[in-house]
Structure formats: structure tokens, C-alpha cells
Amino acid sequence: MLFLGGKEKSTLKEISESLGKETIDSFNTSTNRGQSESYGMNYQKLGKELKSQDELAVMDGGKCILQVRGVRPFFSDKFDITRHKQYPMLLDDNPAQEFNIENYVSDRREMRLKLRKEASFMGYGVDMTNVGQEVTTVSAKGTDNADTAISEETEEKEIYVGF
């Protein structure tokens, strides 16, 4: 679990409880002076949350809490991603890295499945315009109704399987 900070009460409560408590040893001494002097000493073991909900809510923005199974949680500095060697590959640093879905799907020929002419397959088509219409099945031999094209150069059958 990695806690980077936050203000949501249920999250703060859950994190505080998962961190657990620490034990505090408390010694108190007392002296009473009167006609007869008396001394007292009190020893207590107290439990205190490692981080209270209030402490978690105002935690420094540059800090985080990391809790890994089998290891006690620890308080650490956040990593500055701008120092990572592959940071230039992120969109934050290089707008040319942006993925454009319109450009990806604009060339429908790239989205065709290419099979050898003699390959056999079973194709299924669903017409979404009429609710309750049955699924149609197309075999490799009877592709009259399928969206196919046969390439003259490579003798490959192209079947549109995209959007």
C-alpha cells in the first residue's frame, strides 16, 4: 500500500489503523511533603497510534508512507519522476508521445485480418440495429455476405474485423 496523502476521513482512519500503535513507557514519580514525607513511583505502558488521522491529513506533500507485506511501514520521500531516465518518454515532457485514436483507426486497411486464400475460418456477424436478431455465421467458402476483399498480388483474403 502506498499512501501519498489525502483528506478523505475513511481513508485516513484505515491508514491510521493499518499503521498500528507504538508502545510508550511512562514513569511518574511523586513526592508528598508534610508531617511525614512520602515518595511514589508509577510505571505505565501506553499505546499511541504511529500516525493519527490528523497527522496524516497534514502530512508534508513531499512525503509518502509505504507498507509492503512482511515489512513494517515506513515514511519516505516521494520520488521526483522528472529525474527518471525514461521521463522524456512521457507525455508530460514530450507532447509528440500523445496517442491519437482517430489517426490509429483512420486507415481501415491496417485493421484487416489477412488470411491465405485456402485458409478456413468461421466468421460471426451481429446486426445491432434490430434487437433480438440472430447471429449470422459465414464460412470461408461462402463469403458473399462478409466484408472481404481478395488481393490479386498476394492471393490473401482480407476481412474487416475492426470498428
C-alpha positions as CSV (number, residue, x, y, z in Angstrom):
1,M,0.0,0.0,0.0
2,L,1.3,3.4,-0.9
3,F,-0.3,6.4,0.7
4,L,0.6,9.7,-1.0
5,G,-1.6,11.9,1.1
6,G,-5.2,12.9,1.3
7,K,-8.1,14.3,3.3
8,E,-10.9,11.6,3.0
9,K,-11.8,10.6,6.5
10,S,-12.5,6.9,5.9
11,T,-9.1,6.6,4.1
12,L,-7.3,8.4,6.9
13,K,-8.9,6.2,9.5
14,E,-8.0,3.0,7.6
15,I,-4.4,4.1,7.1
16,S,-4.0,5.1,10.7
17,E,-5.4,1.7,11.9
18,S,-3.2,-0.2,9.5
19,L,0.0,1.5,10.7
20,G,-0.8,0.3,14.2
21,K,0.4,1.6,17.5
22,E,3.7,2.1,19.3
23,T,4.4,1.4,22.9
24,I,5.4,4.2,25.2
25,D,6.9,3.5,28.6
26,S,5.8,6.2,31.2
27,F,7.5,6.7,34.5
28,N,5.9,9.1,37.0
29,T,7.4,10.0,40.4
30,S,5.8,11.9,43.1
31,T,6.9,13.4,46.4
32,N,4.5,14.4,49.2
33,R,5.9,16.6,51.9
34,G,4.0,17.1,55.1
35,Q,4.5,15.8,58.6
36,S,5.8,12.6,57.0
37,E,7.4,12.6,53.7
38,S,6.3,10.0,51.1
39,Y,7.6,9.0,47.7
40,G,5.8,7.3,44.9
41,M,6.7,5.9,41.5
42,N,4.3,4.9,38.8
43,Y,5.2,2.9,35.7
44,Q,2.8,2.5,32.8
45,K,2.9,1.1,29.3
46,L,0.8,3.2,26.9
47,G,-0.2,2.7,23.3
48,K,-0.2,5.5,20.8
49,E,-1.1,5.5,17.1
50,L,2.0,5.8,14.9
51,K,0.2,8.4,12.9
52,S,-3.1,9.8,13.9
53,Q,-5.7,10.8,11.4
54,D,-4.9,14.5,12.0
55,E,-1.2,13.9,11.4
56,L,-1.9,12.0,8.2
57,A,-4.2,14.8,6.9
58,V,-1.5,17.4,7.3
59,M,1.4,15.2,6.1
60,D,4.0,17.0,4.0
61,G,3.3,16.8,0.3
62,G,6.8,15.6,-0.4
63,K,6.4,12.5,1.8
64,C,4.6,9.2,1.5
65,I,4.0,6.1,3.5
66,L,4.9,2.7,2.0
67,Q,3.6,-0.5,3.5
68,V,4.8,-3.8,2.0
69,R,3.6,-7.2,3.1
70,G,6.0,-8.7,5.7
71,V,7.8,-5.4,6.3
72,R,6.9,-2.7,8.8
73,P,5.5,0.5,7.1
74,F,8.0,3.3,6.5
75,F,7.8,7.0,6.0
76,S,9.7,8.2,2.9
77,D,10.3,11.0,0.4
78,K,8.3,10.8,-2.8
79,F,10.3,10.1,-5.9
80,D,10.7,13.0,-8.4
81,I,9.7,11.5,-11.7
82,T,11.5,14.2,-13.7
83,R,14.8,12.6,-12.5
84,H,13.9,9.2,-14.0
85,K,16.0,8.2,-17.1
86,Q,12.8,7.4,-19.1
87,Y,10.9,10.6,-18.2
88,P,11.3,12.0,-21.7
89,M,9.1,9.2,-23.0
90,L,6.1,10.5,-21.0
91,L,3.6,12.9,-22.4
92,D,4.4,15.4,-19.7
93,D,7.8,16.0,-21.2
94,N,7.2,15.2,-24.8
95,P,3.8,16.1,-26.4
96,A,4.8,14.1,-29.5
97,Q,4.2,10.9,-27.4
98,E,0.4,11.6,-27.3
99,F,-1.6,8.6,-28.7
100,N,-4.3,9.7,-31.2
101,I,-7.1,7.1,-31.6
102,E,-8.5,8.9,-34.6
103,N,-5.3,8.6,-36.5
104,Y,-5.0,5.0,-35.4
105,V,-8.3,3.9,-36.7
106,S,-8.5,6.2,-39.8
107,D,-6.7,3.7,-42.1
108,R,-9.1,0.7,-42.1
109,R,-6.8,-1.4,-44.3
110,E,-4.5,-1.7,-41.2
111,M,-7.3,-3.3,-39.3
112,R,-7.9,-6.1,-41.7
113,L,-7.2,-9.7,-40.9
114,K,-5.1,-11.3,-43.7
115,L,-5.5,-15.0,-44.4
116,R,-4.3,-17.2,-47.2
117,K,-6.9,-17.9,-49.8
118,E,-7.1,-21.5,-48.9
119,A,-7.4,-20.9,-45.1
120,S,-10.7,-21.9,-43.5
121,F,-12.4,-19.8,-40.8
122,M,-15.7,-19.3,-39.2
123,G,-17.0,-15.7,-39.1
124,Y,-19.8,-14.3,-36.9
125,G,-21.7,-11.1,-37.6
126,V,-24.2,-9.4,-35.4
127,D,-26.6,-6.7,-36.6
128,M,-27.0,-4.3,-33.8
129,T,-29.8,-2.3,-35.5
130,N,-32.5,-4.9,-34.8
131,V,-32.7,-6.1,-31.2
132,G,-33.2,-9.8,-30.9
133,Q,-31.9,-10.6,-34.4
134,E,-30.0,-13.8,-34.7
135,V,-26.2,-14.0,-35.2
136,T,-25.2,-14.9,-38.7
137,T,-22.5,-17.3,-39.5
138,V,-20.2,-17.1,-42.5
139,S,-17.8,-19.8,-43.7
140,A,-14.6,-19.3,-45.7
141,K,-16.2,-20.7,-48.8
142,G,-19.4,-18.6,-48.7
143,T,-18.1,-15.1,-48.1
144,D,-20.7,-13.3,-50.2
145,N,-22.2,-11.5,-47.2
146,A,-18.9,-10.9,-45.4
147,D,-16.9,-7.7,-45.7
148,T,-14.0,-9.2,-47.6
149,A,-11.6,-8.3,-50.4
150,I,-9.2,-10.7,-52.2
151,S,-5.8,-9.2,-53.0
152,E,-4.7,-10.0,-56.5
153,E,-0.9,-9.7,-55.8
154,T,-0.7,-11.9,-52.6
155,E,-3.8,-14.1,-53.0
156,E,-4.7,-13.2,-49.4
157,K,-8.3,-12.7,-48.2
158,E,-8.8,-9.5,-46.2
159,I,-11.6,-9.5,-43.7
160,Y,-12.6,-6.3,-41.8
161,V,-12.6,-7.0,-38.1
162,G,-12.3,-3.5,-36.7
163,F,-14.8,-0.8,-35.7
